[in-house]
Amino acid sequence: MRIYDNLTEIQGYLNQRKRSGDSIGLVPTMGALHEGHMSLINAARACDVVVVSIFVNPLQFNMAEDLKKYPRQLAKDKEFLKDRCDVLFVPTVNEMYKDAPKVSIDFGSLGSILEGEFRPGHFNGVGVVVAKLINIIQPDTAYFGLKDLQQFLLIRQMVTELSMPVNIVGCPIIRESTGLAMSSRNVRLSDAGRVIATEIFKGLQMARQLVKNNCTISETKSQILGFYRSVKGLEVEYFEFVDDSMIIQSKIDHQANIAVCVAAYVEGVRLIDNLYLRSEN
Ligand code: AMP
């Protein structure tokens, strides 16, 4: 595995590979790697060169405390990636942002609800860093997890609208055997916290079942919010049904691809999860 922290050097190497006809797959991450990230890396093996980036992007954190507490374990990540990817890109903040960016990316209605509503400025930071990484690496394909569903939909929109020459692939959510969605933030949970956090996915599954049984969205929301309230130590921030245009649904359209999305706090750790109503898992 080649490791670069310098923009010009990684571009030099990748240009050489491109000239030999090799395709490039990019997996952007913020590190503290787990099997969820690994599934993206496995998907990226469809390309000749797999590039993983690790960069805790300060621009996408709306709370200084959250940025400070974000898990960082570069030595462990390097060990994890060894023999699993071809190139690791670990730029410093200074390498990515010599000056604070003046350009911002506004995703309009796509970015104004859910994560956009509760984390002001978050998607601008995501948009800027993903656009930069795509411009630096110039991959044929970039891989994102459906765990961050809104992020995936918004990046796909950005790439389409700005005619960026890259394919965007969305990869399924990888879960612990308990159903808890894998996340770098889970390392901050105690064992008891992990048990509480598994209730998040249970609520999503219950919601899907209620809708299957012809419950309305408002009935389902009130039942599931009641269920979440009954779980001690779980504090829900939002629980919404959305379609692929990030429009909040107030009634079920069986033709639409509807997902139920949740954000909740456990032990002060903010966790997100989602489930497509049509999915079987
Ligand atoms: P992060 O390091 O949390 O910014 O995540 C980097 C990429 O991995 C994003 O595209 C995430 O959506 C994806 N990812 C994180 N956790 C999971 C998971 N449990 N399953 C699938 N993809 C994931």
Residues whose N, C-alpha, C, O or C-beta is under 5 A from the ligand:
A	BS01	AMP	P28 T29 M30 G31 G36 H37 Y143 F144 G145 L146 K147 D148 C171 P172 I173 I174 A181 M182 S183
